[in-house]
Amino acid sequence: MKLSAPIHILKSKAKSLKKSELITMTEALDKIANKEGFGSWSLLQSKSSDVLPRSYDEILDFFNGGDLVLIGARPSYGKTSFTIGLFVKAIQLKRSKSYYFTLSETHKDVAGRIGIYDGYIGRNDELFELNYSNDICADYIISHTKGDIGNNSVIVIDYLQLLDEKRINEPLQVQIEKLKKYAKEKNCIIIFISQVNREIEYQNDRRPTKDDIRLPNPLDISLLNKIIFLFREQDDSKEVEVSFSGKLEHLFKIGWDRGETKFF
């Protein structure tokens, strides 16, 4: 179904409606969706091809509260920088507090990457938190965020494969099931940065698919309702392919500044 306006315009209309009618953003979005012929905003996003992102700036808008998102690529393809760019956009929108949990990066690394996208973001430090605890797992994330997480808060987990690396942590499947339930209850968005199998480098087509997600321990991939892969033909490529895998097969290219390690 063709929309009357691009998705970002419809969201702007919903924001205006929220203010004028003193309703929640969810109610405003649903009203806009009704006018477009859909029963709800989530149904509009799932059924209309017009809402599929076609640029880096549109990707965050494609995520709904309750989504579990996976962003995967081989090392040095920019999956961390790509995700941090989305995290920064969430902070800039000033919707709700967002969190970045990492088991693989240092504060200097993450803060530096954030600063590449927005050098003044520290002024909004009440809207985000960076967490480097060695205790990061599903239970830790839930207990640490439940006090002030809100609608469409973004939680980044860097990265998926490390959640159950410690033997004392629950199996990965159990942890993702808990986080899935939590995301729905809190209407937040949880993004997992993910490795893909090394063997992909020896395939004729090196573009990753769901079958290439590295899973040292079992996991039902269907729990992740949006899956994004990054790929570039050459190390010095100035463009990166972004592909959405799953129910919606969709691919487009975005700009990549290798010197600044920044997407645009």
Secondary structure, 3 states (H helix, E strand, C coil): CCCCCCHHHHHHHHHHHHHHHCCCHHHHHHHHHHHCCCCCHHHHHHHCHHHCCCCHHHHHHHCCCCCEEEEECCCCCCHHHHHHHHHHHHHHCCCCCEEEEECCCCHHHHHHHHHHHCCCHHHHHHHEEEECCCCCCHHHHHHHHCCCCCCCCEEEEECHHHCCCCCCCCCHHHHHHHHHHHHHHHCCEEEEEECECHHHHHCCCCCCCHHHECCCCCCCHHHCCEEEEEECCCCCCCEEEEEEECCCCEEEEEEEECCCCEEC
